């Protein structure tokens, strides 16, 4: 993976009220490749490992210090995925998302949750 991968970006609802549900969106520009490619498309189609496999293996979601969600992903995930999920606003604390790829490299981003209204 020669290209530089930027940290994920988080967006949350503008007006978050205590004990109400709010939406979180996380965009991560990360390539995903199964490693399989056509060995020789002029004859019989045969797939082989043309490049190293690269994909996001885990996504961890923390609300404050508490781990609230863990996703295990596979090489079937799309390039540059967008994840959307909801959380209940129980406290003013950061929401932190950690991505770990199949090489063990980590990226993270966080957004402070403050109540409005």
N, CA, C and O atoms as CSV, one atom per row, in Angstrom:
chain,resi,resn,atom,element,x,y,z
A,1,UNK,N,N,0.831,-1.162,0.000
A,1,UNK,CA,C,0.000,0.000,0.000
A,1,UNK,C,C,0.884,1.237,0.000
A,1,UNK,O,O,1.332,1.686,1.055
A,2,UNK,N,N,1.128,1.771,-1.150
A,2,UNK,CA,C,2.035,2.905,-1.281
A,2,UNK,C,C,1.359,4.229,-0.931
A,2,UNK,O,O,2.019,5.151,-0.453
A,3,UNK,N,N,0.047,4.332,-1.165
A,3,UNK,CA,C,-0.621,5.613,-0.940
A,3,UNK,C,C,-0.808,5.896,0.542
A,3,UNK,O,O,-0.903,4.982,1.361
A,4,UNK,N,N,-0.859,7.171,0.864
A,4,UNK,CA,C,-1.057,7.619,2.242
A,4,UNK,C,C,-2.550,7.608,2.541
A,4,UNK,O,O,-3.337,8.224,1.823
A,5,UNK,N,N,-2.930,6.921,3.586
A,5,UNK,CA,C,-4.336,6.843,3.976
A,5,UNK,C,C,-4.606,7.901,5.034
A,5,UNK,O,O,-3.926,7.960,6.059
A,6,UNK,N,N,-5.609,8.738,4.774
A,6,UNK,CA,C,-5.962,9.820,5.692
A,6,UNK,C,C,-6.820,9.285,6.834
A,6,UNK,O,O,-7.471,8.250,6.689
A,7,UNK,N,N,-6.826,9.979,7.963
A,7,UNK,CA,C,-7.666,9.549,9.090
A,7,UNK,C,C,-9.151,9.598,8.725
A,7,UNK,O,O,-9.547,10.359,7.843
A,8,UNK,N,N,-9.969,8.791,9.397
A,8,UNK,CA,C,-11.414,8.821,9.143
A,8,UNK,C,C,-12.013,10.169,9.548
A,8,UNK,O,O,-11.426,10.922,10.324
A,9,UNK,N,N,-13.197,10.451,9.000
A,9,UNK,CA,C,-13.913,11.694,9.303
A,9,UNK,C,C,-15.272,11.340,9.915
A,9,UNK,O,O,-15.978,10.461,9.421
A,10,UNK,N,N,-15.619,12.033,10.986
A,10,UNK,CA,C,-16.874,11.764,11.703
A,10,UNK,C,C,-17.784,12.980,11.601
A,10,UNK,O,O,-17.341,14.122,11.727
A,11,UNK,N,N,-19.073,12.708,11.369
A,11,UNK,CA,C,-20.116,13.750,11.430
A,11,UNK,C,C,-21.196,13.248,12.369
A,11,UNK,O,O,-21.559,12.072,12.351
A,12,UNK,N,N,-21.702,14.154,13.187
A,12,UNK,CA,C,-22.796,13.811,14.102
A,12,UNK,C,C,-23.930,14.811,13.907
A,12,UNK,O,O,-23.751,15.858,13.286
A,13,UNK,N,N,-25.082,14.476,14.439
A,13,UNK,CA,C,-26.238,15.375,14.389
A,13,UNK,C,C,-25.866,16.720,14.993
A,13,UNK,O,O,-25.032,16.789,15.895
A,14,UNK,N,N,-26.484,17.792,14.498
A,14,UNK,CA,C,-26.164,19.135,14.996
A,14,UNK,C,C,-26.722,19.392,16.385
A,14,UNK,O,O,-26.028,19.922,17.252
A,15,UNK,N,N,-27.962,19.020,16.591
A,15,UNK,CA,C,-28.609,19.286,17.881
A,15,UNK,C,C,-28.799,17.953,18.597
A,15,UNK,O,O,-29.662,17.152,18.237
A,16,UNK,N,N,-27.994,17.742,19.595
A,16,UNK,CA,C,-28.058,16.497,20.357
A,16,UNK,C,C,-28.657,16.806,21.724
A,16,UNK,O,O,-28.154,17.652,22.463
A,17,UNK,N,N,-29.743,16.101,22.045
A,17,UNK,CA,C,-30.418,16.299,23.330
A,17,UNK,C,C,-30.156,15.102,24.229
A,17,UNK,O,O,-30.048,13.967,23.765
A,18,UNK,N,N,-30.056,15.377,25.522
A,18,UNK,CA,C,-29.793,14.324,26.495
A,18,UNK,C,C,-30.874,13.241,26.440
A,18,UNK,O,O,-32.065,13.541,26.362
A,19,UNK,N,N,-30.445,11.997,26.482
A,19,UNK,CA,C,-31.289,10.793,26.446
A,19,UNK,C,C,-32.055,10.606,25.141
A,19,UNK,O,O,-33.003,9.822,25.093
A,20,UNK,N,N,-31.664,11.307,24.088
A,20,UNK,CA,C,-32.256,11.123,22.757
A,20,UNK,C,C,-31.238,10.426,21.863
A,20,UNK,O,O,-30.038,10.440,22.140
A,21,UNK,N,N,-31.719,9.827,20.806
A,21,UNK,CA,C,-30.854,9.114,19.851
A,21,UNK,C,C,-30.305,10.109,18.829
A,21,UNK,O,O,-31.036,10.968,18.335
A,22,UNK,N,N,-29.028,9.988,18.520
A,22,UNK,CA,C,-28.415,10.828,17.494
A,22,UNK,C,C,-27.667,9.961,16.488
A,22,UNK,O,O,-27.275,8.830,16.778
A,23,UNK,N,N,-27.482,10.525,15.295
A,23,UNK,CA,C,-26.869,9.785,14.192
A,23,UNK,C,C,-25.381,10.120,14.082
A,23,UNK,O,O,-24.974,11.271,14.242
A,24,UNK,N,N,-24.582,9.094,13.805
A,24,UNK,CA,C,-23.137,9.241,13.587
A,24,UNK,C,C,-22.822,8.684,12.200
A,24,UNK,O,O,-23.259,7.590,11.843
A,25,UNK,N,N,-22.056,9.454,11.427
A,25,UNK,CA,C,-21.580,8.996,10.117
A,25,UNK,C,C,-20.055,9.018,10.133
A,25,UNK,O,O,-19.443,9.985,10.586
A,26,UNK,N,N,-19.454,7.949,9.636
A,26,UNK,CA,C,-17.999,7.850,9.586
A,26,UNK,C,C,-17.593,7.494,8.166
A,26,UNK,O,O,-18.021,6.474,7.625
A,27,UNK,N,N,-16.770,8.335,7.568
A,27,UNK,CA,C,-16.249,8.114,6.211
A,27,UNK,C,C,-14.764,7.819,6.344
A,27,UNK,O,O,-14.034,8.553,7.010
A,28,UNK,N,N,-14.322,6.741,5.706
A,28,UNK,CA,C,-12.918,6.363,5.775
A,28,UNK,C,C,-12.425,6.026,4.374
A,28,UNK,O,O,-12.877,5.060,3.759
A,29,UNK,N,N,-11.497,6.831,3.879
A,29,UNK,CA,C,-10.921,6.600,2.551
A,29,UNK,C,C,-9.807,5.567,2.657
A,29,UNK,O,O,-8.639,5.907,2.848
A,30,UNK,N,N,-10.186,4.312,2.532
A,30,UNK,CA,C,-9.256,3.193,2.660
A,30,UNK,C,C,-9.517,2.219,1.517
A,30,UNK,O,O,-10.667,1.836,1.299
A,31,UNK,N,N,-8.486,1.806,0.780
A,31,UNK,CA,C,-8.703,0.852,-0.300
A,31,UNK,C,C,-9.028,-0.534,0.253
A,31,UNK,O,O,-8.635,-0.882,1.366
A,32,UNK,N,N,-9.734,-1.294,-0.526
A,32,UNK,CA,C,-10.038,-2.675,-0.170
A,32,UNK,C,C,-9.788,-3.529,-1.396
A,32,UNK,O,O,-10.295,-3.250,-2.483
A,33,UNK,N,N,-9.001,-4.571,-1.207
A,33,UNK,CA,C,-8.664,-5.431,-2.342
A,33,UNK,C,C,-8.561,-6.870,-1.862
A,33,UNK,O,O,-7.860,-7.152,-0.890
A,34,UNK,N,N,-9.249,-7.774,-2.530
A,34,UNK,CA,C,-9.244,-9.187,-2.133
A,34,UNK,C,C,-7.925,-9.873,-2.460
A,34,UNK,O,O,-7.614,-10.925,-1.902
A,35,UNK,N,N,-7.144,-9.275,-3.370
A,35,UNK,CA,C,-5.888,-9.888,-3.777
A,35,UNK,C,C,-6.036,-10.740,-5.015
A,35,UNK,O,O,-5.039,-11.130,-5.622
A,36,UNK,N,N,-7.274,-11.037,-5.401
A,36,UNK,CA,C,-7.499,-11.888,-6.566
A,36,UNK,C,C,-7.599,-11.057,-7.837
A,36,UNK,O,O,-8.194,-9.979,-7.848
A,37,UNK,N,N,-7.013,-11.571,-8.898
A,37,UNK,CA,C,-7.083,-10.910,-10.200
A,37,UNK,C,C,-6.954,-11.976,-11.281
A,37,UNK,O,O,-6.522,-13.099,-11.021
A,38,UNK,N,N,-7.334,-11.603,-12.487
A,38,UNK,CA,C,-7.219,-12.533,-13.609
A,38,UNK,C,C,-5.747,-12.806,-13.905
A,38,UNK,O,O,-4.962,-11.875,-14.085
A,39,UNK,N,N,-5.383,-14.064,-13.952
A,39,UNK,CA,C,-4.004,-14.443,-14.260
A,39,UNK,C,C,-3.741,-14.281,-15.748
A,39,UNK,O,O,-2.707,-13.752,-16.155
A,40,UNK,N,N,-4.691,-14.746,-16.557
A,40,UNK,CA,C,-4.535,-14.662,-18.014
A,40,UNK,C,C,-5.936,-14.674,-18.606
A,40,UNK,O,O,-6.567,-15.728,-18.690
A,41,UNK,N,N,-6.425,-13.509,-19.017
A,41,UNK,CA,C,-7.802,-13.435,-19.528
A,41,UNK,C,C,-7.910,-13.807,-21.004
A,41,UNK,O,O,-9.013,-13.798,-21.550
A,42,UNK,N,N,-6.799,-14.132,-21.665
A,42,UNK,CA,C,-6.862,-14.526,-23.083
A,42,UNK,C,C,-7.248,-15.990,-23.230
A,42,UNK,O,O,-7.824,-16.376,-24.247
A,43,UNK,N,N,-6.948,-16.794,-22.252
A,43,UNK,CA,C,-7.318,-18.213,-22.293
A,43,UNK,C,C,-8.434,-18.438,-21.292
A,43,UNK,O,O,-9.317,-17.594,-21.140
A,44,UNK,N,N,-8.399,-19.539,-20.629
A,44,UNK,CA,C,-9.414,-19.840,-19.627
A,44,UNK,C,C,-9.263,-18.889,-18.440
A,44,UNK,O,O,-8.147,-18.712,-17.950
A,45,UNK,N,N,-10.351,-18.269,-17.959
A,45,UNK,CA,C,-10.233,-17.347,-16.832
A,45,UNK,C,C,-9.741,-18.065,-15.567
A,45,UNK,O,O,-10.382,-18.995,-15.077
A,46,UNK,N,N,-8.624,-17.626,-15.063
A,46,UNK,CA,C,-8.036,-18.196,-13.855
A,46,UNK,C,C,-7.674,-17.045,-12.927
A,46,UNK,O,O,-7.030,-16.081,-13.339
A,47,UNK,N,N,-8.093,-17.156,-11.681
A,47,UNK,CA,C,-7.779,-16.128,-10.691
A,47,UNK,C,C,-6.578,-16.566,-9.861
A,47,UNK,O,O,-6.401,-17.751,-9.577
A,48,UNK,N,N,-5.763,-15.598,-9.480
A,48,UNK,CA,C,-4.660,-15.875,-8.566
A,48,UNK,C,C,-4.423,-14.666,-7.674
A,48,UNK,O,O,-5.066,-13.630,-7.839
A,49,UNK,N,N,-3.509,-14.800,-6.740
A,49,UNK,CA,C,-3.159,-13.696,-5.845
A,49,UNK,C,C,-2.190,-12.765,-6.570
A,49,UNK,O,O,-0.982,-13.000,-6.597
A,50,UNK,N,N,-2.744,-11.706,-7.154
A,50,UNK,CA,C,-1.947,-10.781,-7.942
A,50,UNK,C,C,-1.294,-9.718,-7.074
A,50,UNK,O,O,-0.166,-9.307,-7.346
A,51,UNK,N,N,-1.981,-9.268,-6.037
A,51,UNK,CA,C,-1.492,-8.219,-5.145
A,51,UNK,C,C,-1.767,-8.647,-3.712
A,51,UNK,O,O,-2.560,-9.559,-3.475
A,52,UNK,N,N,-1.127,-8.004,-2.772
A,52,UNK,CA,C,-1.449,-8.317,-1.368
A,52,UNK,C,C,-2.880,-7.914,-1.023
A,52,UNK,O,O,-3.400,-6.914,-1.519
A,53,UNK,N,N,-3.490,-8.702,-0.177
A,53,UNK,CA,C,-4.837,-8.404,0.307
A,53,UNK,C,C,-4.753,-7.195,1.229
A,53,UNK,O,O,-3.847,-7.104,2.058
A,54,UNK,N,N,-5.691,-6.272,1.086
A,54,UNK,CA,C,-5.766,-5.119,1.990
A,54,UNK,C,C,-7.231,-4.776,2.241
A,54,UNK,O,O,-8.013,-4.613,1.304
A,55,UNK,N,N,-7.590,-4.669,3.513
A,55,UNK,CA,C,-8.961,-4.316,3.871
A,55,UNK,C,C,-9.016,-3.919,5.343
A,55,UNK,O,O,-8.081,-4.175,6.101
A,56,UNK,N,N,-10.119,-3.294,5.735
A,56,UNK,CA,C,-10.359,-2.933,7.129
A,56,UNK,C,C,-10.850,-4.188,7.841
A,56,UNK,O,O,-11.873,-4.759,7.463
A,57,UNK,N,N,-10.132,-4.614,8.861
A,57,UNK,CA,C,-10.503,-5.834,9.584
A,57,UNK,C,C,-11.467,-5.549,10.739
A,57,UNK,O,O,-12.406,-6.315,10.957
A,58,UNK,N,N,-11.248,-4.457,11.481
A,58,UNK,CA,C,-12.083,-4.149,12.646
A,58,UNK,C,C,-12.441,-2.677,12.698
A,58,UNK,O,O,-11.665,-1.814,12.289
A,59,UNK,N,N,-13.633,-2.410,13.209
A,59,UNK,CA,C,-14.061,-1.053,13.516
A,59,UNK,C,C,-14.573,-1.072,14.953
A,59,UNK,O,O,-15.488,-1.826,15.282
A,60,UNK,N,N,-13.978,-0.236,15.808
A,60,UNK,CA,C,-14.359,-0.160,17.210
A,60,UNK,C,C,-14.980,1.205,17.470
A,60,UNK,O,O,-14.449,2.225,17.030
A,61,UNK,N,N,-16.100,1.226,18.182
A,61,UNK,CA,C,-16.796,2.478,18.503
A,61,UNK,C,C,-16.808,2.637,20.016
A,61,UNK,O,O,-17.304,1.775,20.741
A,62,UNK,N,N,-16.252,3.757,20.482
A,62,UNK,CA,C,-16.228,4.091,21.905
A,62,UNK,C,C,-17.087,5.326,22.143
A,62,UNK,O,O,-17.053,6.278,21.363
A,63,UNK,N,N,-17.856,5.302,23.225
A,63,UNK,CA,C,-18.606,6.475,23.664
A,63,UNK,C,C,-18.087,6.768,25.062
A,63,UNK,O,O,-18.384,6.038,26.008
A,64,UNK,N,N,-17.316,7.833,25.189
A,64,UNK,CA,C,-16.571,8.052,26.419
A,64,UNK,C,C,-15.481,6.987,26.476
A,64,UNK,O,O,-14.764,6.773,25.499
A,65,UNK,N,N,-15.359,6.326,27.612
A,65,UNK,CA,C,-14.360,5.255,27.764
A,65,UNK,C,C,-14.937,3.875,27.480
A,65,UNK,O,O,-14.224,2.875,27.561
A,66,UNK,N,N,-16.215,3.818,27.150
A,66,UNK,CA,C,-16.907,2.538,26.988
A,66,UNK,C,C,-16.933,2.089,25.522
A,66,UNK,O,O,-17.296,2.858,24.632
A,67,UNK,N,N,-16.545,0.843,25.292
A,67,UNK,CA,C,-16.660,0.247,23.962
A,67,UNK,C,C,-18.132,-0.110,23.748
A,67,UNK,O,O,-18.673,-0.958,24.457
A,68,UNK,N,N,-18.783,0.538,22.772
A,68,UNK,CA,C,-20.212,0.316,22.558
A,68,UNK,C,C,-20.502,-0.552,21.336
A,68,UNK,O,O,-21.603,-1.085,21.206
A,69,UNK,N,N,-19.529,-0.699,20.441
A,69,UNK,CA,C,-19.746,-1.534,19.263
A,69,UNK,C,C,-18.412,-1.995,18.696
A,69,UNK,O,O,-17.424,-1.262,18.712
A,70,UNK,N,N,-18.405,-3.230,18.193
A,70,UNK,CA,C,-17.225,-3.792,17.540
A,70,UNK,C,C,-17.695,-4.504,16.276
A,70,UNK,O,O,-18.535,-5.402,16.332
A,71,UNK,N,N,-17.144,-4.095,15.144
A,71,UNK,CA,C,-17.485,-4.731,13.880
A,71,UNK,C,C,-16.270,-5.480,13.353
A,71,UNK,O,O,-15.166,-4.937,13.329
A,72,UNK,N,N,-16.468,-6.726,12.931
A,72,UNK,CA,C,-15.434,-7.506,12.277
A,72,UNK,C,C,-15.780,-7.541,10.800
A,72,UNK,O,O,-16.856,-8.005,10.421
A,73,UNK,N,N,-14.878,-7.055,9.970
A,73,UNK,CA,C,-15.137,-6.914,8.543
A,73,UNK,C,C,-14.276,-7.895,7.756
A,73,UNK,O,O,-13.365,-8.514,8.306
A,74,UNK,N,N,-14.570,-8.031,6.478
A,74,UNK,CA,C,-13.816,-8.947,5.621
A,74,UNK,C,C,-13.336,-8.211,4.377
A,74,UNK,O,O,-13.605,-7.022,4.208
A,75,UNK,N,N,-12.640,-8.909,3.525
A,75,UNK,CA,C,-12.119,-8.302,2.298
A,75,UNK,C,C,-13.225,-7.946,1.312
A,75,UNK,O,O,-12.961,-7.301,0.297
A,76,UNK,N,N,-14.440,-8.350,1.589
A,76,UNK,CA,C,-15.573,-8.021,0.724
A,76,UNK,C,C,-16.087,-6.601,0.906
A,76,UNK,O,O,-16.997,-6.184,0.190
A,77,UNK,N,N,-15.526,-5.849,1.848
A,77,UNK,CA,C,-15.978,-4.472,2.083
A,77,UNK,C,C,-15.557,-3.576,0.920
A,77,UNK,O,O,-14.523,-3.798,0.291
A,78,UNK,N,N,-16.366,-2.571,0.648
A,78,UNK,CA,C,-16.093,-1.654,-0.467
A,78,UNK,C,C,-14.922,-0.731,-0.157
A,78,UNK,O,O,-14.566,-0.526,1.003
A,79,UNK,N,N,-14.331,-0.181,-1.208
A,79,UNK,CA,C,-13.337,0.882,-1.037
A,79,UNK,C,C,-14.024,2.080,-0.399
A,79,UNK,O,O,-15.202,2.332,-0.649
A,80,UNK,N,N,-13.293,2.812,0.419
A,80,UNK,CA,C,-13.749,4.080,0.994
A,80,UNK,C,C,-15.152,3.984,1.604
A,80,UNK,O,O,-16.054,4.710,1.186
A,81,UNK,N,N,-15.345,3.103,2.579
A,81,UNK,CA,C,-16.700,2.888,3.111
A,81,UNK,C,C,-17.230,4.066,3.934
A,81,UNK,O,O,-16.474,4.856,4.498
A,82,UNK,N,N,-18.545,4.145,3.976
A,82,UNK,CA,C,-19.274,5.100,4.810
A,82,UNK,C,C,-20.148,4.283,5.757
A,82,UNK,O,O,-20.983,3.496,5.312
A,83,UNK,N,N,-19.958,4.468,7.044
A,83,UNK,CA,C,-20.740,3.778,8.061
A,83,UNK,C,C,-21.668,4.784,8.716
A,83,UNK,O,O,-21.258,5.904,9.021
A,84,UNK,N,N,-22.922,4.390,8.934
A,84,UNK,CA,C,-23.891,5.223,9.624
A,84,UNK,C,C,-24.538,4.382,10.715
A,84,UNK,O,O,-24.961,3.251,10.476
A,85,UNK,N,N,-24.610,4.947,11.913
A,85,UNK,CA,C,-25.240,4.242,13.025
A,85,UNK,C,C,-25.781,5.269,14.015
A,85,UNK,O,O,-25.493,6.461,13.904
A,86,UNK,N,N,-26.566,4.799,14.980
A,86,UNK,CA,C,-27.185,5.684,15.970
A,86,UNK,C,C,-26.719,5.312,17.375
A,86,UNK,O,O,-26.467,4.147,17.682
A,87,UNK,N,N,-26.614,6.334,18.211
A,87,UNK,CA,C,-26.273,6.154,19.619
A,87,UNK,C,C,-27.261,6.949,20.472
A,87,UNK,O,O,-27.848,7.925,20.005
A,88,UNK,N,N,-27.436,6.534,21.702
A,88,UNK,CA,C,-28.271,7.289,22.638
A,88,UNK,C,C,-27.378,8.230,23.431
A,88,UNK,O,O,-26.373,7.804,24.000
A,89,UNK,N,N,-27.739,9.503,23.471
A,89,UNK,CA,C,-26.941,10.536,24.130
A,89,UNK,C,C,-27.142,10.468,25.640
A,89,UNK,O,O,-28.009,11.156,26.181
A,90,UNK,N,N,-26.364,9.661,26.311
A,90,UNK,CA,C,-26.491,9.506,27.762
A,90,UNK,C,C,-25.542,10.404,28.533
A,90,UNK,O,O,-25.744,10.646,29.723
A,91,UNK,N,N,-24.492,10.907,27.858
A,91,UNK,CA,C,-23.500,11.745,28.547
A,91,UNK,C,C,-22.775,12.627,27.541
A,91,UNK,O,O,-22.746,12.335,26.346
A,92,UNK,N,N,-22.198,13.697,28.038
A,92,UNK,CA,C,-21.341,14.535,27.207
A,92,UNK,C,C,-19.938,13.927,27.263
A,92,UNK,O,O,-19.247,14.005,28.279
A,93,UNK,N,N,-19.550,13.337,26.177
A,93,UNK,CA,C,-18.264,12.632,26.094
A,93,UNK,C,C,-17.920,12.455,24.622
A,93,UNK,O,O,-18.796,12.581,23.767
A,94,UNK,N,N,-16.672,12.168,24.315
A,94,UNK,CA,C,-16.315,11.972,22.909
A,94,UNK,C,C,-16.793,10.623,22.362
A,94,UNK,O,O,-16.851,9.626,23.081
A,95,UNK,N,N,-17.128,10.624,21.083
A,95,UNK,CA,C,-17.351,9.380,20.344
A,95,UNK,C,C,-16.068,9.164,19.553
A,95,UNK,O,O,-15.654,10.019,18.770
A,96,UNK,N,N,-15.448,8.017,19.768
A,96,UNK,CA,C,-14.183,7.710,19.101
A,96,UNK,C,C,-14.352,6.458,18.257
A,96,UNK,O,O,-14.883,5.451,18.724
A,97,UNK,N,N,-13.895,6.527,17.008
A,97,UNK,CA,C,-13.945,5.398,16.095
A,97,UNK,C,C,-12.509,4.980,15.789
A,97,UNK,O,O,-11.676,5.813,15.434
A,98,UNK,N,N,-12.227,3.688,15.927
A,98,UNK,CA,C,-10.902,3.149,15.638
A,98,UNK,C,C,-11.047,2.103,14.538
A,98,UNK,O,O,-11.848,1.174,14.650
A,99,UNK,N,N,-10.264,2.266,13.476
A,99,UNK,CA,C,-10.215,1.283,12.400
A,99,UNK,C,C,-8.871,0.563,12.463
A,99,UNK,O,O,-7.838,1.191,12.695
A,100,UNK,N,N,-8.885,-0.751,12.257
A,100,UNK,CA,C,-7.664,-1.550,12.227
A,100,UNK,C,C,-7.698,-2.372,10.943
A,100,UNK,O,O,-8.667,-3.088,10.689
A,101,UNK,N,N,-6.644,-2.272,10.131
A,101,UNK,CA,C,-6.636,-3.038,8.883
A,101,UNK,C,C,-5.996,-4.409,9.095
A,101,UNK,O,O,-5.557,-4.737,10.197
A,102,UNK,N,N,-5.949,-5.199,8.031
A,102,UNK,CA,C,-5.434,-6.564,8.140
A,102,UNK,C,C,-3.924,-6.618,8.380
A,102,UNK,O,O,-3.388,-7.693,8.647
A,103,UNK,N,N,-3.229,-5.484,8.291
A,103,UNK,CA,C,-1.805,-5.426,8.619
A,103,UNK,C,C,-1.585,-4.979,10.069
A,103,UNK,O,O,-0.448,-4.929,10.538
A,104,UNK,N,N,-2.680,-4.652,10.780
A,104,UNK,CA,C,-2.589,-4.205,12.161
A,104,UNK,C,C,-2.405,-2.702,12.317
A,104,UNK,O,O,-2.251,-2.213,13.436
A,105,UNK,N,N,-2.420,-1.964,11.216
A,105,UNK,CA,C,-2.277,-0.506,11.276
A,105,UNK,C,C,-3.590,0.100,11.775
A,105,UNK,O,O,-4.671,-0.364,11.412
A,106,UNK,N,N,-3.489,1.148,12.617
A,106,UNK,CA,C,-4.667,1.766,13.242
A,106,UNK,C,C,-4.844,3.207,12.781
A,106,UNK,O,O,-3.877,3.937,12.564
A,107,UNK,N,N,-6.107,3.592,12.638
A,107,UNK,CA,C,-6.498,4.983,12.383
A,107,UNK,C,C,-7.645,5.272,13.319
A,107,UNK,O,O,-8.468,4.398,13.592
A,108,UNK,N,N,-7.705,6.499,13.815
A,108,UNK,CA,C,-8.830,6.845,14.674
A,108,UNK,C,C,-9.223,8.300,14.501
A,108,UNK,O,O,-8.444,9.138,14.046
A,109,UNK,N,N,-10.458,8.563,14.883
A,109,UNK,CA,C,-11.006,9.917,14.863
A,109,UNK,C,C,-12.007,10.002,15.997
A,109,UNK,O,O,-12.598,8.998,16.397
A,110,UNK,N,N,-12.195,11.215,16.516
A,110,UNK,CA,C,-13.180,11.380,17.582
A,110,UNK,C,C,-13.911,12.706,17.412
A,110,UNK,O,O,-13.432,13.633,16.758
A,111,UNK,N,N,-15.068,12.758,18.017
A,111,UNK,CA,C,-15.914,13.956,17.972
A,111,UNK,C,C,-16.525,14.111,19.358
A,111,UNK,O,O,-17.106,13.175,19.906
A,112,UNK,N,N,-16.383,15.300,19.909
A,112,UNK,CA,C,-16.930,15.584,21.238
A,112,UNK,C,C,-18.443,15.769,21.137
A,112,UNK,O,O,-18.929,16.497,20.271
A,113,UNK,N,N,-19.177,15.113,22.018
A,113,UNK,CA,C,-20.644,15.237,22.062
A,113,UNK,C,C,-21.015,16.220,23.165
A,113,UNK,O,O,-20.685,16.024,24.334
A,114,UNK,N,N,-21.709,17.282,22.764
A,114,UNK,CA,C,-22.205,18.309,23.694
A,114,UNK,C,C,-23.715,18.425,23.496
A,114,UNK,O,O,-24.200,18.406,22.365
A,115,UNK,N,N,-24.448,18.545,24.589
A,115,UNK,CA,C,-25.903,18.655,24.493
A,115,UNK,C,C,-26.300,20.067,24.096
A,115,UNK,O,O,-25.712,21.051,24.544
A,116,UNK,N,N,-27.326,20.141,23.233
A,116,UNK,CA,C,-27.897,21.426,22.810
A,116,UNK,C,C,-29.415,21.296,22.868
A,116,UNK,O,O,-29.993,20.338,22.355
A,117,UNK,N,N,-30.021,22.238,23.475
A,117,UNK,CA,C,-31.487,22.246,23.502
A,117,UNK,C,C,-32.126,21.469,24.554
A,117,UNK,O,O,-33.354,21.432,24.635
